[in-house]
């Protein structure tokens, strides 16, 4: 028995909390439960993060089915908890125990109704650095001002030891409100990446998204173009730092963050280089459609179910794109959601419709990366995993590479990493053991490719030493050979 996810996948969701203004929320954290299904069981993981304004970011993961970050709507009224996955016509209805560490109730979806208990995960040793022990670099909590948007971003700056100046990168997160570590359950993608890069001589700045952690603003009303100004502000902060090489400041973006970095590279004060991790080359509405097909095939849906879901998907997207008036669009979308999901209540249907007509979503639907790729003139490394179900490697890498080279940019490297998913995790069998338990990790293969490329494009050139009178210039100033590992990178 598989969870049946219908309609279409969304990169993010926010739902109104039942108890607004209560900080911290008792639901904050990661919740794990085991759902009994015919022939076995499925481990369900729900991550809930309170946002500003009484909202939540929540997502469902089903590791056994390789499902990650499926949107969840959250309702909390006193001890009563309702979690809804509208795409799956599924819900959890239960009560939060007085100790706040577990919630028991019932999971319902078409053809299945089972009791389940979710237990709040306790803190554990993970593969990301905790930064509590002595580190071979300096770590500093900083505030990055975004003057254009009149807000401040909470951030962490890690700096190699020594006087510098050092090359530096800004890490830009994927779609959805995320903290500076780009945390997903026990996987802290940007925490791992920052530690690795800083240990290899590159300063790293990573920041909380708008409305998350110590950052101002409201993520739900920001478009991709708005988020470009956040990345630019972070880049400007680095270039103003006295220990940073101002001519070696780049961006590493993941998913939508990769496209944000590429957009920043088309503007006047552009990054000196860009690393695209799972960036997409197709228009947003095509990405969503392909995600729907891939996910439904993965969970075993037949062709009739796939066709029905795609028809509904296309119809809803057309309504949104053809109805610029938000009130009208929301009314039509909410009616369609209720028509195709009899169990959903009117309030949730309206909330869902509001999300699907948000500024970010409207921008995402019509954003076509190809239109701007020819304006990127800095070196670019594009990496995609061949196990990525959200941004397919072959199609998107081909578009990115062709578009980036269309105006004569010869400093473009494209590489498909085998066995790696959208979050750049290798197969679970390759995860490292920490205290006897496996923990998710960033792909060592991808790190190796990235390090080799950054060694060519981000590292400052070694200082040339003038030959002494006894020296032979031809032997003293030999041109360094290209690292052997770089030969493996496909172009």
ChimeraX attribute file (.defattr): number of C-alpha atoms within 10 A of each C-alpha:
attribute: neighborCount
match mode: 1-to-1
recipient: residues
	/A:1	14
	/A:2	13
	/A:3	19
	/A:4	17
	/A:5	22
	/A:6	25
	/A:7	23
	/A:8	23
	/A:9	21
	/A:10	18
	/A:11	17
	/A:12	20
	/A:13	22
	/A:14	25
	/A:15	21
	/A:16	18
	/A:17	20
	/A:18	17
	/A:19	14
	/A:20	14
	/A:21	12
	/A:22	11
	/A:23	12
	/A:24	9
	/A:25	18
	/A:26	15
	/A:27	21
	/A:28	17
	/A:29	17
	/A:30	22
	/A:31	22
	/A:32	19
	/A:33	19
	/A:34	15
	/A:35	18
	/A:36	17
	/A:37	14
	/A:38	8
	/A:39	6
	/A:40	8
	/A:41	13
	/A:42	17
	/A:43	14
	/A:44	18
	/A:45	23
	/A:46	23
	/A:47	24
	/A:48	22
	/A:49	21
	/A:50	24
	/A:51	24
	/A:52	18
	/A:53	12
	/A:54	17
	/A:55	22
	/A:56	25
	/A:57	23
	/A:58	26
	/A:59	25
	/A:60	21
	/A:61	20
	/A:62	16
	/A:63	13
	/A:64	10
	/A:65	15
	/A:66	13
	/A:67	17
	/A:68	18
	/A:69	21
	/A:70	22
	/A:71	24
	/A:72	26
	/A:73	24
	/A:74	25
	/A:75	20
	/A:76	19
	/A:77	13
	/A:78	10
	/A:79	13
	/A:80	15
	/A:81	20
	/A:82	18
	/A:83	19
	/A:84	21
	/A:85	20
	/A:86	23
	/A:87	19
	/A:88	18
	/A:89	20
	/A:90	23
	/A:91	20
	/A:92	23
	/A:93	18
	/A:94	20
	/A:95	20
	/A:96	22
	/A:97	13
	/A:98	9
	/A:99	8
	/A:100	13
	/A:101	15
	/A:102	18
	/A:103	23
	/A:104	18
	/A:105	18
	/A:106	16
	/A:107	20
	/A:108	17
	/A:109	17
	/A:110	10
	/A:111	6
	/A:112	13
	/A:113	16
	/A:114	13
	/A:115	15
	/A:116	20
	/A:117	20
	/A:118	22
	/A:119	19
	/A:120	20
	/A:121	17
	/A:122	9
	/A:123	9
	/A:124	10
	/A:125	12
	/A:126	20
	/A:127	21
	/A:128	23
	/A:129	16
	/A:130	11
	/A:131	11
	/A:132	6
	/A:133	7
	/A:134	7
	/A:135	13
	/A:136	12
	/A:137	15
	/A:138	15
	/A:139	17
	/A:140	11
	/A:141	11
	/A:142	15
	/A:143	17
	/A:144	22
	/A:145	19
	/A:146	19
	/A:147	11
	/A:148	11
	/A:149	13
	/A:150	9
	/A:151	14
	/A:152	19
	/A:153	26
	/A:154	21
	/A:155	22
	/A:156	21
	/A:157	20
	/A:158	21
	/A:159	28
	/A:160	23
	/A:161	15
	/A:162	11
	/A:163	10
	/A:164	15
	/A:165	17
	/A:166	25
	/A:167	28
	/A:168	31
	/A:169	28
	/A:170	28
	/A:171	28
	/A:172	32
	/A:173	29
	/A:174	23
	/A:175	17
	/A:176	19
	/A:177	26
	/A:178	22
	/A:179	24
	/A:180	26
	/A:181	22
	/A:182	25
	/A:183	15
	/A:184	18
	/A:185	18
	/A:186	17
	/A:187	20
	/A:188	21
	/A:189	23
	/A:190	25
	/A:191	20
	/A:192	19
	/A:193	20
	/A:194	26
	/A:195	23
	/A:196	18
	/A:197	21
	/A:198	24
	/A:199	17
	/A:200	12
	/A:201	19
	/A:202	25
	/A:203	30
	/A:204	29
	/A:205	26
	/A:206	26
	/A:207	31
	/A:208	23
	/A:209	28
	/A:210	26
	/A:211	20
	/A:212	23
	/A:213	20
	/A:214	16
	/A:215	22
	/A:216	19
	/A:217	17
	/A:218	15
	/A:219	20
	/A:220	20
	/A:221	13
	/A:222	16
	/A:223	16
	/A:224	19
	/A:225	15
	/A:226	15
	/A:227	22
	/A:228	19
	/A:229	17
	/A:230	25
	/A:231	26
	/A:232	23
	/A:233	21
	/A:234	24
	/A:235	25
	/A:236	20
	/A:237	18
	/A:238	25
	/A:239	18
	/A:240	11
	/A:241	11
	/A:242	12
	/A:243	18
	/A:244	21
	/A:245	20
	/A:246	19
	/A:247	15
	/A:248	20
	/A:249	26
	/A:250	29
	/A:251	31
	/A:252	26
	/A:253	26
	/A:254	29
	/A:255	22
	/A:256	24
	/A:257	26
	/A:258	25
	/A:259	27
	/A:260	29
	/A:261	30
	/A:262	31
	/A:263	19
	/A:264	23
	/A:265	27
	/A:266	17
	/A:267	12
	/A:268	7
	/A:269	11
	/A:270	22
	/A:271	28
	/A:272	21
	/A:273	26
	/A:274	30
	/A:275	25
	/A:276	28
	/A:277	26
	/A:278	31
	/A:279	29
	/A:280	30
	/A:281	26
	/A:282	20
	/A:283	16
	/A:284	19
	/A:285	22
	/A:286	14
	/A:287	19
	/A:288	21
	/A:289	18
	/A:290	18
	/A:291	20
	/A:292	24
	/A:293	19
	/A:294	16
	/A:295	22
	/A:296	22
	/A:297	14
	/A:298	14
	/A:299	16
	/A:300	15
	/A:301	17
	/A:302	10
	/A:303	12
	/A:304	9
	/A:305	15
	/A:306	19
	/A:307	13
	/A:308	12
	/A:309	21
	/A:310	19
	/A:311	13
	/A:312	17
	/A:313	19
	/A:314	15
	/A:315	13
	/A:316	20
	/A:317	20
	/A:318	12
	/A:319	16
	/A:320	23
	/A:321	15
	/A:322	9
	/A:323	15
	/A:324	12
	/A:325	10
	/A:326	16
	/A:327	12
	/A:328	12
	/A:329	21
	/A:330	24
	/A:331	14
	/A:332	17
	/A:333	23
	/A:334	21
	/A:335	16
	/A:336	16
	/A:337	23
	/A:338	16
	/A:339	11
	/A:340	13
	/A:341	17
	/A:342	10
	/A:343	13
	/A:344	18
	/A:345	11
	/A:346	14
	/A:347	10
	/A:348	20
	/A:349	21
	/A:350	19
	/A:351	16
	/A:352	21
	/A:353	23
	/A:354	19
	/A:355	21
	/A:356	23
	/A:357	23
	/A:358	18
	/A:359	16
	/A:360	20
	/A:361	24
	/A:362	19
	/A:363	18
	/A:364	20
	/A:365	18
	/A:366	13
	/A:367	16
	/A:368	18
	/A:369	21
	/A:370	18
	/A:371	11
	/A:372	15
	/A:373	25
	/A:374	18
	/A:375	20
	/A:376	25
	/A:377	22
	/A:378	20
	/A:379	22
	/A:380	28
	/A:381	23
	/A:382	25
	/A:383	23
	/A:384	30
	/A:385	27
	/A:386	19
	/A:387	22
	/A:388	21
	/A:389	20
	/A:390	22
	/A:391	26
	/A:392	24
	/A:393	24
	/A:394	13
	/A:395	12
	/A:396	19
	/A:397	25
	/A:398	13
	/A:399	17
	/A:400	24
	/A:401	21
	/A:402	17
	/A:403	21
	/A:404	25
	/A:405	18
	/A:406	15
	/A:407	13
	/A:408	13
	/A:409	19
	/A:410	14
	/A:411	15
	/A:412	19
	/A:413	17
	/A:414	18
	/A:415	21
	/A:416	19
	/A:417	20
	/A:418	16
	/A:419	16
	/A:420	20
	/A:421	23
	/A:422	22
	/A:423	24
	/A:424	27
	/A:425	22
	/A:426	23
	/A:427	15
	/A:428	12
	/A:429	8
	/A:430	15
	/A:431	17
	/A:432	15
	/A:433	12
	/A:434	12
	/A:435	10
	/A:436	7
	/A:437	10
	/A:438	15
	/A:439	19
	/A:440	24
	/A:441	24
	/A:442	22
	/A:443	21
	/A:444	13
	/A:445	14
	/A:446	21
	/A:447	15
	/A:448	13
	/A:449	20
	/A:450	19
	/A:451	17
	/A:452	19
	/A:453	21
	/A:454	20
	/A:455	17
	/A:456	13
	/A:457	21
	/A:458	24
	/A:459	17
	/A:460	14
	/A:461	9
	/A:462	7
	/A:463	6
	/A:464	8
	/A:465	8
	/A:466	10
	/A:467	13
	/A:468	9
	/A:469	7
	/A:470	6
	/A:471	11
	/A:472	10
	/A:473	12
	/A:474	9
	/A:475	9
	/A:476	13
	/A:477	13
	/A:478	8
	/A:479	8
	/A:480	7
	/A:481	6
	/A:482	11
	/A:483	12
	/A:484	8
	/A:485	12
	/A:486	16
	/A:487	11
	/A:488	11
	/A:489	15
	/A:490	9
	/A:491	13
